[in-house]
Amino acid sequence: MARDDDQVWAELVDSFHAAAGDDPPSWPAAEDAALPGSGPDPHAAEREPEEEPPERDEHFVPPPPPPLPRGDGVSRLAWVAVLGGPAFLVLAVAAGWRLPSWVTVGAIAALVGGFGVLIARMRGHDPFDPDDGAVV
C-alpha cells in the first residue's frame, strides 16, 4: 500500500514541529555556550582577557621596494629584440603596411635570437645537469 504524498508531507511537518521530548543532552551541561544577551557567562573567568583593537591611525606602511636591476647591455638588447620584433609585426599588420619579406624574417629572427640569448645567459641553471634534485 502506497501512502499519499500529502499525508507523508503532513507527517514530516508534524514531526518537525513536535517537541524534542525528554531525551538527555548529548554533551555535558558545562559545555553549553551561553547565548548573547542571555545572562552572565559562567566561563568568563576562565577565559583570557581580549586584546584591545589597534587604533585606527595605526596601519602598516610597507617599505619602498628596491630599485629594479638595470642589467647589462646585452640583456637589454635581447629584451628589446624579444619584445620589439613581435610589436613591430603587430603594428605593421594593424597599419596595413606591406613589408618586404626580409623585414618580416628579420623581426622573427630578432624574437628567436633575443629569446635564445636570454635563455643562454640564465644564471644557476644548467639544462644538461641530470641531478637537479634536493640537497640533503
N, C-alpha and C positions, 0 to 999 in steps of 0.2 A: 504494500500500500504506500503510495507516494503522498506525502503531505503537501498541502497547498503552500505556495511560496509566500503568500501574505501571512499565513499562520506562522510559518517559520520566522519570518521577519518580526512579527509581533513578539514572539518568544525571545528573540535576541534582544529586542529593545527592552522588554521587561527585565531580562536578566542583567542588562547593563545598568538599569536604574535601581535594581534591588539593593538592599543594604548588604554590606560586606559580611555580616554575621559575627559570630564570636570567635573567629579564628585568632590565635595568638600571633603577635607580630613576628616577622621572620628575622628580626635583629633585636639586640638588647635596647632597652629604653634609653640607656645612656648615650647611645649613638644617634638618637633622634636630633635633627637640626631644628633650631627654633626658627619660625618664620619671621621675616622682618615685621616689626611693629607688634609682635605677639607677646611682648613682655621681656623681662631680663634674660640674658643668655646665660645658662648655667655653666658654660665652659669659658666664659670671658676671662676669668682669672688665669686659666691655663695657657691662653694664647699669648704670644709675644706682642708687644705694642707695635702698631703700624707706624711705618715711617711717614713723615710729613712729605707731601709732594714738593718738588723743587719749585722755586719761584718762577714766575712766567718770564722774567727778564733773562734768566739763565738758559742759554741754549748753546748747543755745540756748534762751533765755527771751525771747520776743518782748516788745516794749514794750507797755504797755497801750494799747488802741485809743482814738482820740479820742472825745469825747462826741458823741452824735448831735445833729444840729441841732434846735433847738426849733421852728423855723418860726414863721410869724406866725399870727394868729388865724383869718384867712380860710382858710388852708391846713389848719389843724387842724379847722375846722368842715367843710370839704369832705371830709376823710378820715373824719370821724365819719359824714357822710351816706353816703359810698360803702360803708363797712363796716357801719354801723348799720342802714341800710334793709333790706338782704337778711338780716342777722342777726335783725332783728325779725320778718320774714316767716317765716323758718325756725322760730324759736321759737314763733310763733303756730300754725303748722301742726303742730309736734310736740306742743304742748299742747292742740290741738284747739279753740282759741279761734275763735269766729265773729266776724270783724271786719267792720265796715261797709265799704262799697266805697270811701269817701273815705279811710279809713286805708290801705287797700291801694294806692290811687292815690298817696297821699302818700309812702309808703315807696318806691315805684318812682320817683316824681319826685325824691326825695332822692338816690337812686342815680344817676339820669341827670344831675341838676343838679350834684352833687358831682363826678362824673366830668368834666363839661364845664368846671367851674371849675378843676380840676387841670390839664386839658389847656390851657386858655387861659392859665394862669399859668406854663407851662413857659418856662424861660429859654433863649435862644440857639437857638430852633427856630422858624423861620417856615415854616409849611406851604405858603405861597404863593410861596416863593422858588424859582424854577426852577433856579438854579445852586447846587446843594449838593454839587458835586464837590470834588476835591482841589485844594489851593492849591500851585502850583509856584513 
